[in-house]
Amino acid sequence: MAKEYYEKLSSLLMELDIEMDVTKPMEVKHFFNGAALYVNKTICAAWSPVGLAFKLPDPEAEVLINNGMAIPLKYFPKGHVKKGYVLFENPDDKEPKQWKKYFISSAAQV
């Protein structure tokens, strides 16, 4: 299953062409049952069966969650909320270009 998300994340990043906006080294790696984007060897985004997650500045994450655009990220249903992370469910249902700003903002955090 991780291969599917690795391919989705890699394809999305190629389509968005963020190399001009993110000057630090980027790498997509397998991550549990999904895939993660590492920037400067630090994880900043991940795509898995539960959705597309981003590490964002706390104020930006709070706005997205409070406006119902994203939900807090938890690794387990009864686990704690990962502060500064948001999860977008069903990312395939959204326009791919909408993700570019979140990848750029997330990469700037590392």
C-alpha positions in Angstrom: 0.0 0.0 0.0 2.9 2.4 0.7 3.9 2.2 -2.9 0.6 3.6 -4.0 1.0 6.7 -1.8 4.7 7.1 -2.7 3.7 7.3 -6.3 0.8 9.7 -5.6 3.0 12.0 -3.6 5.8 11.9 -6.1 3.5 12.6 -9.0 1.8 15.4 -7.2 5.1 17.1 -6.3 6.3 16.8 -9.9 3.0 18.3 -11.2 3.2 21.2 -8.7 6.9 21.9 -9.6 7.9 23.4 -6.2 11.6 23.1 -6.7 11.8 26.9 -7.5 10.0 27.7 -4.2 11.8 25.2 -2.0 15.5 25.5 -2.1 16.4 22.9 0.5 16.9 19.3 -0.5 13.7 17.3 -0.9 13.1 13.6 -0.9 10.0 11.4 -0.9 10.3 8.2 1.2 8.1 5.4 2.3 6.5 6.2 5.7 4.6 3.5 7.6 1.7 2.7 5.2 2.1 5.9 3.2 4.7 8.2 1.9 6.3 11.3 3.3 8.1 14.4 2.0 11.3 15.2 3.7 12.8 18.6 3.3 16.4 19.0 4.6 16.0 15.5 6.1 13.0 16.5 8.2 9.4 15.3 7.5 7.0 18.1 6.6 4.2 16.4 4.7 2.8 12.9 4.4 0.1 11.1 2.3 -1.5 7.9 3.7 -4.8 6.2 3.6 -6.2 8.7 6.1 -5.3 11.7 3.9 -2.7 14.3 3.2 -1.0 15.9 6.2 1.2 19.0 6.5 3.3 20.5 9.2 2.3 24.2 9.2 2.8 27.2 11.4 0.5 27.0 14.4 -1.6 30.0 13.4 -2.2 28.7 9.9 -3.0 25.2 11.2 -5.5 26.6 13.7 -7.3 28.7 11.0 -7.6 25.6 8.7 -9.0 23.5 11.6 -11.3 26.2 13.0 -12.7 26.8 9.5 -13.4 23.1 9.0 -11.0 22.9 6.0 -8.8 20.4 7.7 -8.8 18.3 10.9 -6.1 17.8 13.6 -3.7 15.0 12.9 -3.6 12.0 15.1 -1.7 8.8 14.4 -4.2 6.7 16.3 -7.9 7.3 17.0 -7.3 7.7 20.8 -3.8 9.2 20.4 -2.8 12.8 21.0 -3.1 15.6 18.5 0.1 16.4 16.7 0.5 20.1 17.3 1.1 22.2 14.2 -0.1 19.4 11.8 -3.3 19.3 9.8 -4.9 16.5 7.9 -6.9 16.9 4.7 -9.1 13.9 4.2 -9.8 12.7 0.6 -7.1 14.7 -1.1 -7.8 13.0 -4.5 -11.1 14.8 -4.5 -9.5 18.2 -4.6 -7.8 20.3 -7.3 -4.1 19.4 -7.2 -3.0 23.0 -7.4 -4.6 23.8 -4.1 -1.8 21.8 -2.3 1.1 23.9 -3.6 0.8 26.6 -1.0 0.7 24.0 1.8 3.8 22.2 0.5 5.7 25.5 0.3 4.6 26.6 3.8 5.4 23.2 5.3 8.8 23.1 3.7 9.6 26.5 5.2 9.1 25.1 8.7 12.1 22.9 8.5 
